[in-house]
Amino acid sequence: ALVGLDEVLAIHADGEHSEVVLATRSELHDKPIGRLLDLLPAEFMRCHRAWLVNLRHVRRFSALPGSRWRLHLSNGLE
């Protein structure tokens, strides 16, 4: 299914595929996360080796021990 980039909250690596996380569901994509990062606009940031986030959907950051951070997205995903 086609979706607009503004609907994409995050993308999670799933082997040679990627899971595209939307507000209420997820869709599988046939490209790996690294290839998608090359194609996406600058508002998509790699925050972990397995995660890209759409910065437009980041609502806040929480500090964790060990100089780590947790992102809170607009749908409640952390």
Secondary structure, 3 states (H helix, E strand, C coil): CCCCHHHEEEEEEECCEEEEEECCCEEEECCCHHHHHHHCCCCEEEEECCEEEEHHHEEEEEEECCCEEEEEECCCCC
